[in-house]
Amino acid sequence: MDIGNIIAWIIVGAIAGWLASLVMGTNRRQSLLEDIVVGIIGGFIGGLVLGLLDIGGDVSGLNIASIVVAFIGAVVLLLILKAVRGTAQV
């Protein structure tokens, strides 16, 4: 993994984490660093979930498909965190 891949992961993570925080209503409580971490972990979760569904979810650089996969995973991660914390609203 070279520096270009690391930068791409950070950018994809930031965008996906920020979009997921907007959708999940956690934007005001999350910093940029938290958005990046949520987005990067979301990339792994999104790839796993879409792979299990046989849809194929590969985060492979700085592109729209990678952002969508990471966004889906980030939303799933924030849903899990809200459920664990007991802050999920019905």
C-alpha positions in Angstrom: 0.0 0.0 0.0 1.5 3.3 -1.0 0.8 6.8 0.1 -1.7 7.4 -2.7 -3.9 4.5 -1.5 -3.8 5.8 2.1 -4.8 9.3 0.9 -7.7 7.8 -1.2 -8.9 5.8 1.9 -8.9 8.9 4.0 -10.8 10.9 1.4 -13.3 8.2 0.7 -13.7 7.7 4.5 -14.3 11.4 5.1 -16.9 11.7 2.4 -18.7 8.5 3.3 -18.6 9.1 7.0 -19.8 12.7 6.6 -22.7 11.6 4.3 -23.7 8.8 6.7 -23.6 11.2 9.7 -26.0 13.5 7.8 -28.4 10.7 7.0 -28.2 9.3 10.6 -28.5 12.6 12.3 -25.1 12.4 14.1 -23.4 15.2 12.1 -23.4 17.7 14.9 -21.8 15.3 17.3 -19.1 14.0 15.0 -15.8 15.6 14.2 -13.9 15.2 10.9 -11.7 12.6 12.4 -14.7 10.6 13.6 -16.2 10.9 10.1 -13.0 9.5 8.6 -12.9 6.6 11.0 -16.6 5.8 10.5 -16.1 6.0 6.7 -13.1 3.7 6.7 -14.6 1.1 9.0 -17.8 1.5 6.9 -15.8 0.6 3.8 -14.9 -2.7 5.4 -18.4 -3.3 6.6 -20.0 -2.3 3.3 -17.6 -4.6 1.4 -18.4 -7.5 3.7 -22.2 -7.0 3.5 -22.4 -6.4 -0.2 -20.0 -9.4 -0.8 -22.2 -11.6 1.3 -25.2 -10.5 -0.7 -23.2 -11.4 -3.8 -23.6 -7.9 -5.1 -19.9 -7.2 -4.9 -18.7 -4.4 -2.9 -15.1 -3.3 -3.5 -13.5 -0.2 -2.2 -10.9 0.3 -4.9 -9.7 3.8 -4.9 -11.2 7.3 -5.1 -14.4 6.8 -7.1 -18.2 6.9 -6.7 -18.6 3.2 -6.3 -16.1 3.1 -3.4 -17.9 6.0 -1.7 -21.3 4.3 -2.1 -19.9 1.0 -0.6 -18.3 2.9 2.3 -21.4 5.0 2.8 -23.6 1.9 3.1 -21.2 0.4 5.6 -21.0 3.6 7.5 -24.8 3.8 7.8 -24.8 0.2 9.1 -22.1 1.0 11.6 -23.9 4.1 12.9 -27.2 2.1 13.2 -25.3 -0.5 15.3 -23.7 2.2 17.4 -27.1 3.9 18.0 -28.7 0.5 19.0 -25.9 -0.3 21.4 -26.0 3.1 23.0 -29.8 3.0 23.2 -30.2 6.2 21.2 -32.1 4.7 18.3 -35.4 6.5 17.6 -38.3 4.6 16.2 
